[in-house]
Amino acid sequence: MGKGIHAAAISTAILAIVFVGGCASLQTARSKPDDAASTIVFVCEHGSAKSVVAAAHFNRLAAEARMPYRAVSRGTKPDAAVAVAVKAGLAADGIDVSGWRPKLVTDEDIRNAAQVVSLATELPRTKPFAKPKLLEWNDIPPVSEDYDRARQEILKRVQALVKSLSAAPGS
């Protein structure tokens, strides 16, 4: 009988931990707008090259600077996978994007973004609320033609963006 009581006490303790943990995750879910407010959305046409390079390097630099921002990569007409040359180029920089998948940019992405960066693509006309926080980097060379040149140009602009965000009040 002692074992039965002990097992019941353990079961009750486990249920209490699961319940408290569940409540904590609800709190985290409610605080998501704070996380989203610090999101930088990089958008290119296919979400598989320029925006991936930009988001990957932004995340590396922001983490190194301990900034409260993270970046995501999106596309207006997403491909099925990140470009092979982009995966290889970023891997050479020590950045693993093998688990990344191109995603369609959504209204929610843009509404919740601290900054939206368009890389040589037009956001759909249904996204006018992006204008106040939109940066347009329209003269980035195509990654498919010259990865190194495109990477250098994207990295230069990402570094300038990180610098400007770190200098902004409240960062």
GIURZI-V15156 format. One record per residue. N is the residue number from 0. RES is the residue in three letters. SS is DSSP state (h for helix, s for strand, l for the rest). Layout:
n->{N;N}
res->{RES;RES}
ss->{SS;SS}
This chain:
n->{0;1;2;3;4;5;6;7;8;9;10;11;12;13;14;15;16;17;18;19;20;21;22;23;24;25;26;27;28;29;30;31;32;33;34;35;36;37;38;39;40;41;42;43;44;45;46;47;48;49;50;51;52;53;54;55;56;57;58;59;60;61;62;63;64;65;66;67;68;69;70;71;72;73;74;75;76;77;78;79;80;81;82;83;84;85;86;87;88;89;90;91;92;93;94;95;96;97;98;99;100;101;102;103;104;105;106;107;108;109;110;111;112;113;114;115;116;117;118;119;120;121;122;123;124;125;126;127;128;129;130;131;132;133;134;135;136;137;138;139;140;141;142;143;144;145;146;147;148;149;150;151;152;153;154;155;156;157;158;159;160;161;162;163;164;165;166;167;168;169;170}
res->{MET;GLY;LYS;GLY;ILE;HIS;ALA;ALA;ALA;ILE;SER;THR;ALA;ILE;LEU;ALA;ILE;VAL;PHE;VAL;GLY;GLY;CYS;ALA;SER;LEU;GLN;THR;ALA;ARG;SER;LYS;PRO;ASP;ASP;ALA;ALA;SER;THR;ILE;VAL;PHE;VAL;CYS;GLU;HIS;GLY;SER;ALA;LYS;SER;VAL;VAL;ALA;ALA;ALA;HIS;PHE;ASN;ARG;LEU;ALA;ALA;GLU;ALA;ARG;MET;PRO;TYR;ARG;ALA;VAL;SER;ARG;GLY;THR;LYS;PRO;ASP;ALA;ALA;VAL;ALA;VAL;ALA;VAL;LYS;ALA;GLY;LEU;ALA;ALA;ASP;GLY;ILE;ASP;VAL;SER;GLY;TRP;ARG;PRO;LYS;LEU;VAL;THR;ASP;GLU;ASP;ILE;ARG;ASN;ALA;ALA;GLN;VAL;VAL;SER;LEU;ALA;THR;GLU;LEU;PRO;ARG;THR;LYS;PRO;PHE;ALA;LYS;PRO;LYS;LEU;LEU;GLU;TRP;ASN;ASP;ILE;PRO;PRO;VAL;SER;GLU;ASP;TYR;ASP;ARG;ALA;ARG;GLN;GLU;ILE;LEU;LYS;ARG;VAL;GLN;ALA;LEU;VAL;LYS;SER;LEU;SER;ALA;ALA;PRO;GLY;SER}
ss->{l;h;h;h;h;h;h;h;h;h;h;h;h;h;h;h;h;h;h;h;h;h;h;h;h;h;h;h;h;h;l;h;h;h;h;h;h;l;s;s;s;s;s;s;l;l;l;l;l;h;h;h;h;h;h;h;h;h;h;h;h;h;h;h;l;l;l;l;l;s;s;s;s;s;s;l;l;l;l;l;l;l;l;h;h;h;h;h;h;h;h;h;l;l;l;l;l;l;l;l;l;l;l;s;l;l;h;h;h;h;h;h;s;s;s;s;s;s;l;l;l;l;l;l;l;l;l;h;h;h;h;h;h;s;s;s;l;l;l;l;l;l;l;l;l;l;h;h;h;h;h;h;h;h;h;h;h;h;h;h;h;h;h;h;h;h;h;l;l;l;l}
